[in-house]
């Protein structure tokens, strides 16, 4: 996707190296990035910035995908999520129960944050 939208998107990665060996459920990051491309890049002509980060907070891995787009009202109001996010939430619930979460929120400085939290293996 970054190649398809070359010149229109910048993706910055900030990953805590201690988490590189940490298992993450398959297809966790991809739907979060696809949402940015689908709901932001495909709908605007301008440049989009995406920041992907992973850090450890106590016994939890926190994966964030931030962009400078906007959060559509239905999703923000708890409306129907797309299939990708619904499937990801179902996988998280099956694997971790209440110990994992996925949230979308408008960022105070503008844009959208998708935040995935999963327990660390060790």
C-alpha positions as CSV (number, residue, x, y, z in Angstrom):
1,X,0.0,0.0,0.0
2,X,2.8,2.4,0.8
3,X,4.1,1.8,-2.8
4,X,0.7,2.3,-4.3
5,X,0.4,5.7,-2.4
6,X,4.0,6.7,-2.9
7,X,4.5,10.4,-2.3
8,X,1.3,10.6,-0.4
9,X,2.1,8.7,2.8
10,X,4.9,8.6,5.4
11,X,5.0,5.7,7.9
12,X,7.2,6.2,11.0
13,X,8.0,3.1,13.1
14,X,9.0,3.3,16.8
15,X,9.3,-0.3,18.2
16,X,10.7,-1.1,21.6
17,X,13.4,-3.7,20.6
18,X,12.6,-5.7,23.7
19,X,9.2,-6.5,22.1
20,X,10.6,-7.9,18.9
21,X,10.4,-11.5,20.2
22,X,7.0,-10.9,21.8
23,X,4.3,-13.0,20.1
24,X,1.4,-11.0,18.5
25,X,-1.7,-12.6,17.1
26,X,-1.5,-13.1,13.3
27,X,-3.2,-10.3,11.3
28,X,-3.2,-7.8,14.2
29,X,-1.3,-4.9,12.7
30,X,-2.5,-5.3,9.1
31,X,-6.2,-4.4,9.6
32,X,-5.2,-1.4,11.6
33,X,-3.0,-0.1,8.8
34,X,-5.5,-1.0,6.2
35,X,-8.1,1.1,8.0
36,X,-5.8,4.2,7.7
37,X,-5.4,3.6,4.0
38,X,-9.1,2.9,3.4
39,X,-10.6,5.6,5.5
40,X,-7.9,8.3,5.2
41,X,-5.6,7.9,2.2
42,X,-8.3,6.8,-0.3
43,X,-10.5,9.7,0.8
44,X,-8.1,12.6,0.7
45,X,-5.7,14.0,-2.0
46,X,-3.2,15.4,0.5
47,X,-0.3,13.8,2.4
48,X,-1.0,11.5,5.3
49,X,1.3,10.7,8.2
50,X,1.1,7.4,10.0
51,X,3.0,6.5,13.2
52,X,3.3,2.9,14.3
53,X,4.6,2.2,17.8
54,X,5.0,-0.7,20.2
55,X,5.9,-0.4,23.8
56,X,5.6,-2.3,27.0
57,X,3.5,-0.9,29.8
58,X,4.0,-3.2,32.9
59,X,2.8,-6.7,31.7
60,X,1.1,-5.4,28.5
61,X,2.3,-4.8,24.9
62,X,0.7,-1.6,23.6
63,X,0.6,-1.3,19.8
64,X,-0.6,2.0,18.4
65,X,-1.3,3.2,14.9
66,X,-1.8,7.0,14.8
67,X,-2.7,9.0,11.7
68,X,-3.7,12.5,10.9
69,X,-7.1,11.7,9.4
70,X,-10.4,11.8,11.1
71,X,-12.6,9.3,13.0
72,X,-16.0,8.8,11.3
73,X,-18.9,9.5,13.6
74,X,-20.5,6.0,13.6
75,X,-17.3,4.3,14.8
76,X,-16.6,7.0,17.3
77,X,-20.1,6.6,18.7
78,X,-19.7,2.9,19.1
79,X,-21.4,2.1,15.8
80,X,-20.8,-0.8,13.5
81,X,-17.1,-1.6,13.0
82,X,-15.8,-3.0,9.8
83,X,-15.1,-6.7,9.3
84,X,-11.4,-6.4,9.8
85,X,-11.7,-4.8,13.2
86,X,-14.6,-7.0,14.2
87,X,-12.5,-10.1,13.3
88,X,-9.5,-8.7,15.2
89,X,-11.6,-8.1,18.3
90,X,-13.0,-11.6,18.1
91,X,-9.5,-13.1,17.9
92,X,-8.3,-11.1,20.8
93,X,-11.3,-12.1,22.9
94,X,-10.8,-15.8,22.0
95,X,-7.1,-15.7,22.8
96,X,-7.0,-13.4,25.8
97,X,-10.5,-12.7,27.0
98,X,-10.7,-9.5,29.0
99,X,-6.9,-9.1,29.1
100,X,-6.8,-7.7,25.6
101,X,-8.5,-4.7,24.0
102,X,-8.7,-2.7,20.8
103,X,-9.9,0.9,20.8
104,X,-10.3,3.6,18.3
105,X,-10.2,7.3,19.4
106,X,-9.9,10.7,18.0
107,X,-6.5,12.3,19.0
108,X,-6.6,15.7,20.7
109,X,-4.1,17.1,18.2
110,X,-6.1,15.7,15.3
111,X,-6.3,12.3,13.6
112,X,-7.1,8.9,14.9
113,X,-5.4,6.4,17.2
114,X,-6.0,2.7,17.1
115,X,-4.6,1.1,20.2
116,X,-4.2,-2.7,20.7
117,X,-3.3,-4.1,24.1
118,X,-2.3,-7.7,24.7
119,X,-0.6,-9.3,27.6
120,X,3.1,-10.0,27.3
121,X,4.2,-13.6,27.4
122,X,6.9,-13.0,30.0
